[in-house]
Amino acid sequence: MSKPPQRPRRHRNPGSQSALRQSNQQRILQALLVRGPLTQAELSRHTGLSTATVSNIVKALVARGILQTEPTTSSGRRALEVSLSADGAVSVGIDFGRSHVRIAVTTLDYRVVAEEVIRLPLGHQAHDALQTAAELLGRLLFEARVARTAVLGVGVGIPGPIDGRTGTVIDGTILPEWVGITASYIEERLQFPVRIENDANLGALAEVTWGPHGGVSNLVFVKIGTGIGCGLILNGSLFKGSLGVSGEIGHIPVHDHGLVCRCGNRGCLETVASTAIMIELLSRSPQHITNAAELVESALAGDTATLRVVNDAGLAVGRSLATIANFVNPEVIVVGGPLAGLGELLLGPVREGLLRYAAPIVGANTRLSMSSFTDRAEALGAASLGLQELDVDDFVIVS
């Protein structure tokens, strides 16, 4: 899809007061785009600007209808939460999975105005899935009475590594039919500006934009599904590595003589703790479990075999997370994916593995929580990514 022509940039004397004011406004707007609503104190921390400067800029942008504020409570004290004004514009998040596509349409102030999930056949082709997504998105926009011109951008989540240099899906995805698919190809099918990202990275992004961890600068999100991936928020930003391929925790070897993994190595975490392995182990049980939803139901019902499988998987995940925690020392680790409904049944053994294998001071000071989004995190994170297509210069006050 051809992109609209770039509008000329405003050139300013970098040392002038107006240039400094413009730069400060951009920093505030970018922080809100990336992290969602923040208190003025949080904006000060994330931008490095003084609280007085933040307060003055927020007042000016509120007066222009660019920002909106709402009283809130932070750390037991009264505060003012700042967010972008909705103003009719929306972002779209699309999450493609092994057997589903989920779309969320959200406003600039982080409200979901339309959302739906559709099942896809196993082994689906990328072209067919994109056609389904295009039709579903068109219908959602129509039903929500949102014009296509109001869509700022589309974030797309793929369960596998993305080459950040080219925006291409590469080997290692659980959707081998998508290998070689590029962002430009998806743009042609959807007819919108697109950014694509690994689904675990989007889960991490959702936790610091939509979730309860908006003030957290160092966070690890691990998605336990057919594959196991890890998204990293480090120093307030999504960390993707030199190639865009990071957080492949599922391919950390945990057993020297274990099963051969789809990556070609032996004994990777995915071979002992993915939902695919857990389901395979339980498929011969009297419950004859065939999917993640049945696994969750069986565990919650107290089935001994299911609880043993979940416990073993959780310990293995916790051990691998301990390695990550020792390296990056996160404040919070969030566990997500289709097993999030297990709550403490899964979180307990993950915590046990983390505390057993992490450095004592790291384990004791790392909060572990279950994602509150269950299977929505990736789509919501993708919507946040779509917001980053927005050009902050469109909102900057130049005077």
NORNOR-V249171 format. One record per residue. RES is the residue in three letters. PSI is psi in whole degrees, 0 to 359 (NA if undefined). BURIAL is + if it has 9 or more other ideal C-beta (glycine too) atoms within 8 Angstrom, else -. Layout:
((RES;PSI;BURIAL) (RES;PSI;BURIAL))
This chain:
((MET;132;-) (SER;136;-) (LYS;149;-) (PRO;149;-) (PRO;142;-) (GLN;132;-) (ARG;149;-) (PRO;141;-) (ARG;149;-) (ARG;127;-) (HIS;130;-) (ARG;154;-) (ASN;114;-) (PRO;344;-) (GLY;358;-) (SER;159;-) (GLN;321;-) (SER;323;+) (ALA;320;+) (LEU;318;+) (ARG;318;+) (GLN;318;+) (SER;318;-) (ASN;321;+) (GLN;318;+) (GLN;320;+) (ARG;320;+) (ILE;314;+) (LEU;320;+) (GLN;321;+) (ALA;319;+) (LEU;325;+) (LEU;317;+) (VAL;321;+) (ARG;355;+) (GLY;192;+) (PRO;137;+) (LEU;152;+) (THR;164;+) (GLN;326;+) (ALA;319;+) (GLU;321;+) (LEU;319;+) (SER;317;+) (ARG;317;-) (HIS;331;+) (THR;341;+) (GLY;5;-) (LEU;155;+) (SER;157;-) (THR;326;+) (ALA;317;-) (THR;315;+) (VAL;314;+) (SER;317;+) (ASN;317;-) (ILE;318;+) (VAL;316;+) (LYS;317;-) (ALA;319;+) (LEU;331;+) (VAL;318;+) (ALA;330;-) (ARG;0;-) (GLY;13;-) (ILE;322;+) (LEU;162;+) (GLN;152;+) (THR;156;+) (GLU;135;-) (PRO;142;-) (THR;183;+) (THR;132;-) (SER;122;+) (SER;38;-) (GLY;3;-) (ARG;153;-) (ARG;139;-) (ALA;174;+) (LEU;117;+) (GLU;134;+) (VAL;136;+) (SER;163;+) (LEU;142;+) (SER;142;+) (ALA;304;+) (ASP;28;-) (GLY;345;-) (ALA;151;+) (VAL;161;+) (SER;155;+) (VAL;135;+) (GLY;131;+) (ILE;126;+) (ASP;115;+) (PHE;128;+) (GLY;185;+) (ARG;328;+) (SER;24;-) (HIS;163;+) (VAL;130;+) (ARG;136;+) (ILE;134;+) (ALA;131;+) (VAL;123;+) (THR;154;+) (THR;172;+) (LEU;335;+) (ASP;24;+) (TYR;52;+) (ARG;137;-) (VAL;120;-) (VAL;345;+) (ALA;143;+) (GLU;140;+) (GLU;150;-) (VAL;140;+) (ILE;138;+) (ARG;143;-) (LEU;149;+) (PRO;147;-) (LEU;140;-) (GLY;21;-) (HIS;151;+) (GLN;147;-) (ALA;318;+) (HIS;316;-) (ASP;319;+) (ALA;320;+) (LEU;325;+) (GLN;317;+) (THR;317;+) (ALA;319;+) (ALA;318;+) (GLU;318;-) (LEU;317;+) (LEU;317;+) (GLY;318;-) (ARG;318;-) (LEU;318;+) (LEU;319;+) (PHE;314;-) (GLU;329;-) (ALA;0;+) (ARG;46;-) (VAL;124;+) (ALA;147;-) (ARG;329;-) (THR;345;-) (ALA;351;+) (VAL;115;+) (LEU;324;+) (GLY;167;+) (VAL;125;+) (GLY;137;+) (VAL;128;+) (GLY;134;+) (ILE;135;+) (PRO;71;+) (GLY;175;+) (PRO;144;+) (ILE;128;+) (ASP;109;+) (GLY;341;+) (ARG;326;-) (THR;353;-) (GLY;40;+) (THR;137;+) (VAL;128;+) (ILE;174;+) (ASP;143;-) (GLY;345;+) (THR;153;+) (ILE;2;+) (LEU;76;+) (PRO;336;-) (GLU;347;-) (TRP;353;+) (VAL;130;+) (GLY;348;-) (ILE;136;+) (THR;164;+) (ALA;321;+) (SER;324;-) (TYR;318;+) (ILE;320;+) (GLU;318;+) (GLU;323;-) (ARG;324;+) (LEU;338;+) (GLN;41;-) (PHE;155;+) (PRO;135;+) (VAL;142;+) (ARG;132;+) (ILE;151;+) (GLU;155;+) (ASN;141;+) (ASP;326;+) (ALA;323;+) (ASN;320;+) (LEU;326;+) (GLY;318;+) (ALA;317;+) (LEU;321;+) (ALA;322;+) (GLU;329;+) (VAL;357;+) (THR;312;+) (TRP;335;+) (GLY;191;+) (PRO;12;-) (HIS;33;+) (GLY;332;+) (GLY;4;-) (VAL;130;+) (SER;338;+) (ASN;108;+) (LEU;143;+) (VAL;129;+) (PHE;123;+) (VAL;126;+) (LYS;120;+) (ILE;109;+) (GLY;213;+) (THR;325;-) (GLY;171;+) (ILE;118;+) (GLY;164;+) (CYS;127;+) (GLY;140;+) (LEU;124;+) (ILE;112;+) (LEU;128;+) (ASN;38;-) (GLY;0;-) (SER;152;-) (LEU;124;+) (PHE;125;+) (LYS;358;-) (GLY;179;-) (SER;330;-) (LEU;353;-) (GLY;4;+) (VAL;100;+) (SER;168;+) (GLY;21;+) (GLU;61;+) (ILE;333;+) (GLY;344;+) (HIS;23;+) (ILE;121;+) (PRO;134;+) (VAL;345;+) (HIS;119;+) (ASP;329;-) (HIS;29;-) (GLY;191;+) (LEU;154;-) (VAL;129;-) (CYS;163;+) (ARG;343;-) (CYS;350;-) (GLY;343;-) (ASN;175;+) (ARG;138;+) (GLY;26;+) (CYS;160;+) (LEU;321;+) (GLU;333;+) (THR;353;+) (VAL;345;+) (ALA;1;+) (SER;159;+) (THR;328;+) (ALA;316;-) (ILE;316;+) (MET;317;+) (ILE;319;+) (GLU;318;-) (LEU;327;-) (LEU;356;+) (SER;338;+) (ARG;4;-) (SER;165;+) (PRO;332;-) (GLN;341;+) (HIS;61;-) (ILE;132;+) (THR;351;-) (ASN;172;-) (ALA;323;+) (ALA;318;-) (GLU;325;+) (LEU;314;+) (VAL;315;+) (GLU;318;-) (SER;319;+) (ALA;316;+) (LEU;333;+) (ALA;354;-) (GLY;18;-) (ASP;126;+) (THR;314;-) (ALA;318;+) (THR;317;+) (LEU;324;+) (ARG;317;-) (VAL;316;+) (VAL;319;+) (ASN;314;+) (ASP;316;+) (ALA;316;+) (GLY;319;+) (LEU;319;+) (ALA;319;+) (VAL;316;+) (GLY;321;+) (ARG;317;+) (SER;323;+) (LEU;330;+) (ALA;322;+) (THR;314;+) (ILE;315;+) (ALA;321;+) (ASN;329;+) (PHE;312;-) (VAL;350;+) (ASN;62;-) (PRO;158;+) (GLU;323;-) (VAL;140;+) (ILE;126;+) (VAL;131;+) (VAL;127;+) (GLY;187;+) (GLY;185;+) (PRO;349;+) (LEU;9;+) (ALA;333;+) (GLY;347;-) (LEU;338;+) (GLY;231;-) (GLU;339;-) (LEU;326;+) (LEU;320;+) (LEU;326;+) (GLY;304;+) (PRO;329;+) (VAL;316;+) (ARG;319;+) (GLU;316;+) (GLY;321;+) (LEU;312;+) (LEU;328;+) (ARG;324;+) (TYR;347;+) (ALA;157;+) (ALA;137;-) (PRO;314;-) (ILE;328;-) (VAL;311;+) (GLY;319;+) (ALA;337;-) (ASN;18;-) (THR;117;+) (ARG;137;-) (LEU;128;+) (SER;161;+) (MET;141;+) (SER;139;+) (SER;359;-) (PHE;353;+) (THR;245;+) (ASP;15;+) (ARG;347;+) (ALA;316;+) (GLU;319;+) (ALA;319;+) (LEU;321;+) (GLY;323;+) (ALA;323;+) (ALA;321;+) (SER;321;+) (LEU;320;+) (GLY;327;+) (LEU;333;+) (GLN;353;+) (GLU;342;+) (LEU;134;+) (ASP;112;-) (VAL;338;+) (ASP;336;-) (ASP;340;-) (PHE;354;-) (VAL;135;+) (ILE;118;+) (VAL;331;-) (SER;NA;-))
